[in-house]
Amino acid sequence: MIVFNYPSKKVLKENIGKPLNYIETSLFGEEYLRTGKITGANRPHITGQGREFFAEVTMQDGLIEQVS
């Protein structure tokens, strides 16, 4: 699962239209998609910021299009 490098889901939503700030964690290949849906979480013990949250991010041409 990708780790979103944002302190909260609200801050992630405020970054719609910008590139995704993330940490790739998979040992089996990249999970990041320039276009498509990515499911991930903020893991405070990894990022050192905020609280844990989960989100589905829709990407379009390398930019965040939607967060749910």
C-alpha positions as CSV (number, residue, x, y, z in Angstrom):
1,M,0.0,0.0,0.0
2,I,1.3,3.5,-0.9
3,V,1.9,5.8,2.0
4,F,0.5,9.3,1.5
5,N,3.0,11.9,2.9
6,Y,0.3,14.3,4.2
7,P,-0.7,15.0,7.9
8,S,-4.4,14.6,7.2
9,K,-6.9,13.6,4.6
10,K,-8.1,17.3,4.6
11,V,-4.6,18.4,3.6
12,L,-4.5,15.7,0.9
13,K,-7.8,17.1,-0.5
14,E,-6.3,20.6,-0.5
15,N,-3.7,19.3,-2.9
16,I,-6.1,18.4,-5.7
17,G,-4.5,19.5,-9.0
18,K,-1.0,19.0,-7.8
19,P,1.4,15.9,-8.0
20,L,1.0,13.3,-5.3
21,N,3.5,13.3,-2.4
22,Y,3.9,9.6,-1.5
23,I,6.3,6.9,-0.3
24,E,6.4,3.6,-2.3
25,T,6.4,0.6,0.0
26,S,5.7,-2.4,-2.2
27,L,8.4,-5.0,-2.7
28,F,6.7,-6.3,-5.8
29,G,6.8,-3.2,-8.0
30,E,5.5,0.3,-8.1
31,E,1.9,0.9,-7.0
32,Y,1.8,4.5,-8.2
33,L,-0.2,5.2,-11.3
34,R,0.0,8.4,-13.3
35,T,-3.6,7.9,-14.4
36,G,-6.0,5.7,-12.3
37,K,-7.0,5.0,-8.8
38,I,-4.6,4.5,-5.9
39,T,-5.5,3.3,-2.4
40,G,-3.2,4.3,0.4
41,A,-2.8,5.6,3.9
42,N,-0.8,7.9,6.1
43,R,1.3,5.9,8.5
44,P,2.5,8.4,11.2
45,H,5.2,5.9,12.4
46,I,6.7,6.1,8.8
47,T,6.0,9.8,7.8
48,G,6.4,11.3,11.3
49,Q,3.4,13.5,10.8
50,G,-0.3,13.7,11.5
51,R,-2.7,10.9,12.2
52,E,-3.5,7.7,10.4
53,F,-6.0,7.9,7.6
54,F,-6.9,5.9,4.5
55,A,-7.9,7.3,1.1
56,E,-8.6,6.5,-2.5
57,V,-7.0,9.0,-4.9
58,T,-7.9,9.3,-8.5
59,M,-4.9,10.5,-10.6
60,Q,-5.1,12.1,-14.1
61,D,-1.8,12.7,-16.0
62,G,0.3,12.7,-12.8
63,L,-2.0,15.2,-10.9
64,I,-4.5,14.5,-8.1
65,E,-8.0,14.7,-9.6
66,Q,-10.2,13.4,-6.7
67,V,-9.8,12.2,-3.1
68,S,-12.3,9.9,-1.4
